Structure formats: structure tokens, C-alpha cells
Amino acid sequence: MEEGAPLEPQWDDFQPFLWRVTSLDARLLSLAQSLDQFYKNSGVDGSVLSEERRGEELQWIENQGESKGLNFAYGEILFDTFLEYLTNTVAQYWKEGPKIFLDLGSGTGKDVFAVHLGFPSEFKASIGIELIPELSAAASQLLSELTNSNPIG
């Protein structure tokens, strides 16, 4: 390889990482299924809500000359894998006292709600911060529905 030449990825050696739910307890598995159903029934699609607004935000930032390396990406968790990951992480690393869960770029609040409902004694607060108003409004609407109607049971 020439000096200064870019490194070429070795795709033949690439092994994707896939988290598979194997040990989620019955309470958290039921919560994951209930939250999945709640979001499906809500009709809220964070990806659609954010797509147009992300473009507007990036255009504004570029017009300010501040866009170097900045990217607004949108992704969502799978409740069962997220809850299992947290179960393993909390058990292994966060053994002392209740913690605060903070999600920057919280979208429609999926992980914030999952932490609040799934780990009430491990986390004394679950907080989401979202810059895109449409996503923040959707999360507020869903929080109101969760609080007032208790669809999770």
C-alpha cells in the first residue's frame, strides 16, 4: 500500500453485530410488547415527522456556515433489545443508587418511556431533550396519553 493511501475496508472480514434478546424477564418483555403496541396504535411515526424538519434545520445551519461534520440522524430503538441491554448494563455497571437517564435527541420518547416504566427504582428520572419541535410535540402528546389513559397497564 502506498504511503498516504486511504485504507480500504475489508468487507470479507466484516461481521455485523446483532443483539438478540435472550434473557429478558417476563415483566420487561410484557412492557416491551405493550410499548410496541402503544406506538403502533398511536400512529406516530418519528421518521416521517423528522424528515422534512431535519432538511430545514441542516439548510439553516449550512447558511450560517456551521455545517462542517454536522448531521441530524433519526433512528429508533427496539423496545425488547433496548430493555435487555439496559438490564445487563445496569446490573454490570450501575450498582450504586438511583441514576438519571438523559437522552439527547430523544425523538418521540421511546427510550425515555421505556427507562421510566422499566426501571423505576434504578433511575430516579428519565429525561429526553429534542431539538426538532415536531418530535418534541409528539413525545409530549404520547406522554399525556400514557399518563391519562394508562394503555400499558
DOVOMAR-544014 format. One record per atom (N, C-alpha, C): x, y, z; residue in one letter. Coordinates in nm, 2 decimals. Layout:
PT       X       Y       Z  resn
PT       X       Y       Z     A
...
! end
This chain:
PT       X       Y       Z  resn
PT    0.08   -0.12    0.00     M
PT    0.00    0.00    0.00     M
PT    0.09    0.12    0.00     M
PT    0.05    0.22   -0.08     E
PT    0.13    0.35   -0.09     E
PT    0.11    0.43    0.04     E
PT    0.22    0.50    0.07     E
PT    0.21    0.58    0.19     E
PT    0.10    0.69    0.17     E
PT    0.02    0.72    0.26     G
PT   -0.09    0.82    0.25     G
PT   -0.21    0.77    0.17     G
PT   -0.21    0.65    0.12     A
PT   -0.33    0.60    0.05     A
PT   -0.44    0.57    0.15     A
PT   -0.56    0.59    0.11     P
PT   -0.67    0.56    0.21     P
PT   -0.68    0.41    0.24     P
PT   -0.72    0.38    0.36     L
PT   -0.74    0.24    0.39     L
PT   -0.87    0.19    0.33     L
PT   -0.86    0.07    0.27     E
PT   -0.97    0.00    0.21     E
PT   -1.04   -0.09    0.31     E
PT   -1.17   -0.08    0.33     P
PT   -1.24   -0.17    0.42     P
PT   -1.23   -0.31    0.37     P
PT   -1.21   -0.41    0.46     Q
PT   -1.20   -0.55    0.43     Q
PT   -1.34   -0.61    0.45     Q
PT   -1.43   -0.59    0.36     W
PT   -1.57   -0.64    0.38     W
PT   -1.58   -0.79    0.40     W
PT   -1.49   -0.86    0.34     D
PT   -1.50   -1.01    0.36     D
PT   -1.48   -1.05    0.51     D
PT   -1.41   -0.96    0.59     D
PT   -1.39   -0.99    0.73     D
PT   -1.50   -0.93    0.82     D
PT   -1.59   -0.85    0.76     F
PT   -1.69   -0.78    0.84     F
PT   -1.79   -0.87    0.89     F
PT   -1.81   -0.87    1.02     Q
PT   -1.92   -0.95    1.09     Q
PT   -2.01   -0.85    1.16     Q
PT   -2.13   -0.84    1.11     P
PT   -2.22   -0.74    1.17     P
PT   -2.26   -0.79    1.32     P
PT   -2.28   -0.69    1.40     F
PT   -2.32   -0.72    1.54     F
PT   -2.47   -0.72    1.55     F
PT   -2.53   -0.83    1.60     L
PT   -2.67   -0.84    1.61     L
PT   -2.71   -0.87    1.75     L
PT   -2.78   -0.78    1.82     W
PT   -2.82   -0.81    1.96     W
PT   -2.95   -0.89    1.95     W
PT   -2.95   -1.00    2.01     R
PT   -3.06   -1.09    2.01     R
PT   -3.11   -1.10    2.15     R
PT   -3.24   -1.08    2.17     V
PT   -3.30   -1.09    2.31     V
PT   -3.30   -1.24    2.35     V
PT   -3.23   -1.26    2.46     T
PT   -3.22   -1.40    2.51     T
PT   -3.26   -1.41    2.66     T
PT   -3.26   -1.31    2.73     S
PT   -3.28   -1.32    2.88     S
PT   -3.37   -1.21    2.94     S
PT   -3.46   -1.16    2.86     L
PT   -3.54   -1.05    2.92     L
PT   -3.65   -1.11    3.01     L
PT   -3.66   -1.06    3.13     D
PT   -3.76   -1.12    3.22     D
PT   -3.90   -1.10    3.17     D
PT   -4.00   -1.17    3.22     A
PT   -4.14   -1.16    3.18     A
PT   -4.20   -1.03    3.19     A
PT   -4.17   -0.96    3.30     R
PT   -4.22   -0.82    3.32     R
PT   -4.17   -0.72    3.21     R
PT   -4.04   -0.73    3.18     L
PT   -3.99   -0.63    3.08     L
PT   -4.03   -0.68    2.94     L
PT   -4.04   -0.80    2.92     L
PT   -4.08   -0.85    2.79     L
PT   -4.23   -0.80    2.76     L
PT   -4.31   -0.82    2.86     S
PT   -4.45   -0.77    2.85     S
PT   -4.46   -0.62    2.83     S
PT   -4.37   -0.54    2.90     L
PT   -4.36   -0.40    2.88     L
PT   -4.32   -0.37    2.74     L
PT   -4.22   -0.43    2.69     A
PT   -4.17   -0.41    2.55     A
PT   -4.29   -0.43    2.45     A
PT   -4.36   -0.54    2.47     Q
PT   -4.47   -0.57    2.38     Q
PT   -4.58   -0.46    2.39     Q
PT   -4.61   -0.42    2.51     S
PT   -4.71   -0.32    2.53     S
PT   -4.67   -0.19    2.47     S
PT   -4.55   -0.15    2.49     L
PT   -4.50   -0.02    2.43     L
PT   -4.50   -0.03    2.28     L
PT   -4.46   -0.14    2.22     D
PT   -4.46   -0.16    2.08     D
PT   -4.61   -0.14    2.03     D
PT   -4.70   -0.20    2.09     Q
PT   -4.84   -0.19    2.05     Q
PT   -4.89   -0.04    2.07     Q
PT   -4.85    0.02    2.18     F
PT   -4.89    0.16    2.21     F
PT   -4.85    0.25    2.10     F
PT   -4.72    0.24    2.06     Y
PT   -4.67    0.32    1.95     Y
PT   -4.73    0.29    1.81     Y
PT   -4.76    0.17    1.79     K
PT   -4.83    0.13    1.66     K
PT   -4.97    0.19    1.66     K
PT   -5.04    0.18    1.77     N
PT   -5.18    0.24    1.78     N
PT   -5.18    0.39    1.77     N
PT   -5.07    0.45    1.82     S
PT   -5.07    0.60    1.82     S
PT   -5.06    0.66    1.68     S
PT   -5.01    0.59    1.59     G
PT   -5.00    0.64    1.45     G
PT   -4.88    0.74    1.44     G
PT   -4.80    0.76    1.55     V
PT   -4.69    0.85    1.54     V
PT   -4.57    0.78    1.47     V
PT   -4.52    0.85    1.37     D
PT   -4.40    0.79    1.30     D
PT   -4.29    0.90    1.31     D
PT   -4.20    0.88    1.40     G
PT   -4.10    0.98    1.42     G
PT   -4.01    1.01    1.29     G
PT   -3.99    0.90    1.21     S
PT   -3.91    0.92    1.09     S
PT   -3.98    1.02    1.00     S
PT   -4.11    1.00    0.98     V
PT   -4.18    1.09    0.89     V
PT   -4.18    1.23    0.95     V
PT   -4.21    1.24    1.08     L
PT   -4.22    1.37    1.14     L
PT   -4.08    1.45    1.13     L
PT   -3.98    1.38    1.14     S
PT   -3.85    1.45    1.14     S
PT   -3.79    1.47    1.00     S
PT   -3.83    1.40    0.90     E
PT   -3.76    1.41    0.77     E
PT   -3.75    1.55    0.71     E
PT   -3.87    1.61    0.70     E
PT   -3.87    1.75    0.64     E
PT   -3.80    1.85    0.73     E
PT   -3.83    1.84    0.86     R
PT   -3.77    1.94    0.95     R
PT   -3.62    1.92    0.96     R
PT   -3.56    1.80    0.95     R
PT   -3.42    1.78    0.95     R
PT   -3.35    1.86    0.83     R
PT   -3.42    1.85    0.72     G
PT   -3.37    1.92    0.60     G
PT   -3.37    2.07    0.62     G
PT   -3.47    2.12    0.68     E
PT   -3.48    2.26    0.70     E
PT   -3.37    2.31    0.80     E
PT   -3.35    2.23    0.91     E
PT   -3.25    2.26    1.01     E
PT   -3.11    2.26    0.95     E
PT   -3.08    2.16    0.87     L
PT   -2.95    2.15    0.81     L
PT   -2.93    2.26    0.71     L
PT   -3.03    2.30    0.63     Q
PT   -3.01    2.41    0.54     Q
PT   -2.98    2.54    0.62     Q
PT   -3.05    2.56    0.73     W
PT   -3.03    2.68    0.81     W
PT   -2.89    2.68    0.86     W
PT   -2.84    2.57    0.91     I
PT   -2.70    2.56    0.97     I
PT   -2.60    2.58    0.86     I
PT   -2.62    2.53    0.74     E
PT   -2.53    2.55    0.63     E
PT   -2.53    2.69    0.59     E
PT   -2.64    2.76    0.59     N
PT   -2.65    2.90    0.56     N
PT   -2.57    2.99    0.66     N
PT   -2.55    2.94    0.78     Q
PT   -2.48    3.00    0.89     Q
PT   -2.33    2.97    0.88     Q
PT   -2.29    2.88    0.79     G
PT   -2.16    2.84    0.77     G
PT   -2.10    2.75    0.88     G
PT   -2.19    2.68    0.94     E
PT   -2.16    2.60    1.06     E
PT   -2.17    2.45    1.04     E
PT   -2.18    2.40    0.92     S
PT   -2.23    2.26    0.89     S
PT   -2.12    2.16    0.89     S
PT   -2.00    2.20    0.91     K
PT   -1.89    2.10    0.90     K
PT   -1.90    1.98    0.99     K
PT   -1.93    1.87    0.93     G
PT   -1.94    1.74    1.01     G
PT   -2.07    1.73    1.09     G
PT   -2.17    1.82    1.07     L
PT   -2.29    1.81    1.15     L
PT   -2.39    1.72    1.07     L
PT   -2.46    1.64    1.15     N
PT   -2.56    1.56    1.08     N
PT   -2.68    1.53    1.18     N
PT   -2.80    1.55    1.14     F
PT   -2.91    1.52    1.22     F
PT   -2.96    1.38    1.17     F
PT   -2.94    1.28    1.24     A
PT   -2.98    1.14    1.20     A
PT   -3.10    1.10    1.29     A
PT   -3.19    1.02    1.24     Y
PT   -3.30    0.97    1.31     Y
PT   -3.30    0.82    1.32     Y
PT   -3.32    0.77    1.43     G
PT   -3.32    0.62    1.45     G
PT   -3.41    0.59    1.57     G
PT   -3.46    0.47    1.57     E
PT   -3.55    0.43    1.68     E
PT   -3.50    0.30    1.74     E
PT   -3.53    0.29    1.87     I
PT   -3.49    0.16    1.94     I
PT   -3.60    0.06    1.91     I
PT   -3.56   -0.07    1.94     L
PT   -3.65   -0.18    1.95     L
PT   -3.66   -0.20    2.10     L
PT   -3.78   -0.20    2.15     F
PT   -3.80   -0.20    2.30     F
PT   -3.74   -0.32    2.36     F
PT   -3.76   -0.44    2.31     D
PT   -3.70   -0.56    2.38     D
PT   -3.55   -0.56    2.38     D
PT   -3.48   -0.52    2.28     T
PT   -3.34   -0.52    2.28     T
PT   -3.29   -0.41    2.37     T
PT   -3.35   -0.29    2.36     F
PT   -3.31   -0.18    2.45     F
PT   -3.32   -0.22    2.60     F
PT   -3.44   -0.27    2.63     L
PT   -3.46   -0.31    2.77     L
PT   -3.36   -0.42    2.82     L
PT   -3.33   -0.51    2.73     E
PT   -3.23   -0.62    2.77     E
PT   -3.10   -0.56    2.79     E
PT   -3.06   -0.47    2.69     Y
PT   -2.93   -0.40    2.70     Y
PT   -2.92   -0.32    2.83     Y
PT   -3.02   -0.25    2.87     L
PT   -3.02   -0.17    2.99     L
PT   -3.01   -0.27    3.11     L
PT   -3.09   -0.38    3.11     T
PT   -3.09   -0.47    3.22     T
PT   -2.94   -0.52    3.24     T
PT   -2.88   -0.56    3.14     N
PT   -2.74   -0.60    3.15     N
PT   -2.64   -0.49    3.19     N
PT   -2.66   -0.37    3.14     T
PT   -2.57   -0.26    3.17     T
PT   -2.59   -0.22    3.32     T
PT   -2.72   -0.20    3.36     V
PT   -2.75   -0.16    3.50     V
PT   -2.69   -0.26    3.59     V
PT   -2.71   -0.39    3.57     A
PT   -2.66   -0.50    3.66     A
PT   -2.51   -0.50    3.66     A
PT   -2.44   -0.47    3.55     Q
PT   -2.30   -0.48    3.55     Q
PT   -2.23   -0.35    3.60     Q
PT   -2.28   -0.23    3.56     Y
PT   -2.20   -0.11    3.58     Y
PT   -2.26   -0.01    3.68     Y
PT   -2.39   -0.01    3.69     W
PT   -2.46    0.09    3.77     W
PT   -2.52    0.03    3.90     W
PT   -2.43   -0.01    3.99     K
PT   -2.48   -0.09    4.11     K
PT   -2.52    0.00    4.22     K
PT   -2.47    0.13    4.23     E
PT   -2.48    0.21    4.34     E
PT   -2.59    0.32    4.32     E
PT   -2.70    0.31    4.39     G
PT   -2.80    0.41    4.39     G
PT   -2.87    0.44    4.26     G
PT   -2.98    0.51    4.27     P
PT   -3.06    0.55    4.15     P
PT   -2.98    0.65    4.06     P
PT   -3.00    0.65    3.94     K
PT   -2.93    0.73    3.84     K
PT   -3.04    0.81    3.76     K
PT   -2.99    0.91    3.68     I
PT   -3.07    0.99    3.59     I
PT   -3.04    0.94    3.45     I
PT   -3.14    0.91    3.38     F
PT   -3.13    0.87    3.23     F
PT   -3.15    1.00    3.15     F
PT   -3.06    1.03    3.07     L
PT   -3.07    1.15    2.98     L
PT   -3.05    1.11    2.84     L
PT   -3.15    1.14    2.76     D
PT   -3.14    1.11    2.61     D
PT   -3.14    1.24    2.53     D
PT   -3.02    1.27    2.47     L
PT   -3.01    1.39    2.39     L
PT   -3.05    1.35    2.25     L
PT   -3.15    1.41    2.19     G
PT   -3.21    1.37    2.06     G
PT   -3.31    1.26    2.08     G
PT   -3.40    1.29    2.17     S
PT   -3.49    1.18    2.22     S
PT   -3.61    1.14    2.13     S
PT   -3.62    1.22    2.02     G
PT   -3.72    1.18    1.92     G
PT   -3.86    1.18    1.98     G
PT   -3.93    1.07    1.96     T
PT   -4.07    1.06    2.01     T
PT   -4.07    1.00    2.16     T
PT   -3.96    0.99    2.22     G
PT   -3.95    0.95    2.36     G
PT   -3.95    0.80    2.39     G
PT   -3.93    0.72    2.29     K
PT   -3.94    0.57    2.32     K
PT   -3.85    0.53    2.43     K
PT   -3.72    0.56    2.42     D
PT   -3.63    0.51    2.52     D
PT   -3.65    0.58    2.66     D
PT   -3.69    0.70    2.66     V
PT   -3.72    0.77    2.78     V
PT   -3.84    0.70    2.86     V
PT   -3.94    0.67    2.78     F
PT   -4.06    0.60    2.84     F
PT   -4.02    0.46    2.89     F
PT   -3.94    0.39    2.80     A
PT   -3.90    0.25    2.84     A
PT   -3.82    0.25    2.97     A
PT   -3.73    0.35    2.98     V
PT   -3.65    0.35    3.11     V
PT   -3.74    0.39    3.23     V
PT   -3.82    0.48    3.21     H
PT   -3.91    0.53    3.32     H
PT   -4.00    0.41    3.37     H
PT   -4.06    0.34    3.27     L
PT   -4.15    0.24    3.31     L
PT   -4.08    0.11    3.34     L
PT   -3.97    0.08    3.28     G
PT   -3.90   -0.05    3.31     G
PT   -3.81   -0.05    3.43     G
PT   -3.76    0.07    3.47     F
PT   -3.66    0.07    3.57     F
PT   -3.69    0.18    3.67     F
PT   -3.80    0.18    3.73     P
PT   -3.84    0.29    3.82     P
PT   -3.76    0.30    3.95     P
PT   -3.70    0.19    4.00     S
PT   -3.61    0.21    4.12     S
PT   -3.47    0.23    4.08     S
PT   -3.42    0.20    3.96     E
PT   -3.29    0.22    3.92     E
PT   -3.26    0.36    3.87     E
PT   -3.36    0.43    3.82     F
PT   -3.34    0.56    3.76     F
PT   -3.44    0.65    3.83     F
PT   -3.39    0.76    3.90     K
PT   -3.48    0.85    3.97     K
PT   -3.55    0.95    3.87     K
PT   -3.49    0.96    3.75     A
PT   -3.55    1.04    3.65     A
PT   -3.51    0.99    3.51     A
PT   -3.60    1.01    3.42     S
PT   -3.58    0.98    3.28     S
PT   -3.61    1.10    3.20     S
PT   -3.51    1.16    3.13     I
PT   -3.53    1.29    3.07     I
PT   -3.49    1.28    2.92     I
PT   -3.58    1.34    2.84     G
PT   -3.55    1.35    2.69     G
PT   -3.54    1.49    2.65     G
PT   -3.44    1.52    2.57     I
PT   -3.42    1.65    2.51     I
PT   -3.42    1.64    2.36     I
PT   -3.51    1.71    2.29     E
PT   -3.52    1.70    2.15     E
PT   -3.53    1.84    2.09     E
PT   -3.45    1.86    1.98     L
PT   -3.44    1.99    1.91     L
PT   -3.55    2.01    1.81     L
PT   -3.60    1.91    1.75     I
PT   -3.70    1.92    1.64     I
PT   -3.84    1.93    1.71     I
PT   -3.90    2.04    1.69     P
PT   -4.03    2.07    1.76     P
PT   -4.14    1.96    1.73     P
PT   -4.14    1.91    1.61     E
PT   -4.25    1.81    1.58     E
PT   -4.23    1.68    1.66     E
PT   -4.10    1.64    1.67     L
PT   -4.08    1.52    1.75     L
PT   -4.10    1.55    1.90     L
PT   -4.06    1.67    1.95     S
PT   -4.09    1.70    2.09     S
PT   -4.24    1.71    2.12     S
PT   -4.32    1.76    2.03     A
PT   -4.46    1.77    2.04     A
PT   -4.52    1.63    2.04     A
PT   -4.47    1.54    1.96     A
PT   -4.53    1.41    1.95     A
PT   -4.50    1.33    2.08     A
PT   -4.37    1.35    2.14     A
PT   -4.34    1.29    2.26     A
PT   -4.43    1.34    2.38     A
PT   -4.45    1.47    2.38     S
PT   -4.54    1.53    2.48     S
PT   -4.68    1.47    2.47     S
PT   -4.73    1.46    2.34     Q
PT   -4.87    1.40    2.32     Q
PT   -4.87    1.26    2.37     Q
PT   -4.77    1.18    2.34     L
PT   -4.76    1.04    2.38     L
PT   -4.75    1.03    2.54     L
PT   -4.67    1.12    2.60     L
PT   -4.66    1.12    2.74     L
PT   -4.80    1.14    2.81     L
PT   -4.87    1.24    2.75     S
PT   -5.01    1.27    2.80     S
PT   -5.10    1.15    2.79     S
PT   -5.09    1.08    2.67     E
PT   -5.17    0.96    2.66     E
PT   -5.13    0.85    2.75     E
PT   -5.00    0.83    2.77     L
PT   -4.95    0.73    2.87     L
PT   -5.00    0.76    3.01     L
PT   -4.99    0.89    3.05     T
PT   -5.03    0.93    3.18     T
PT   -5.18    0.93    3.21     T
PT   -5.26    0.97    3.11     N
PT   -5.40    0.98    3.13     N
PT   -5.48    0.85    3.11     N
PT   -5.43    0.77    3.01     S
PT   -5.51    0.65    2.98     S
PT   -5.45    0.52    3.03     S
PT   -5.33    0.53    3.07     N
PT   -5.26    0.41    3.12     N
PT   -5.27    0.29    3.02     N
PT   -5.24    0.30    2.89     P
PT   -5.26    0.19    2.80     P
PT   -5.16    0.07    2.82     P
PT   -5.06    0.10    2.90     I
PT   -4.96   -0.01    2.92     I
PT   -5.01   -0.11    3.03     I
PT   -5.08   -0.05    3.12     G
PT   -5.14   -0.14    3.23     G
PT   -5.04   -0.19    3.32     G
! end
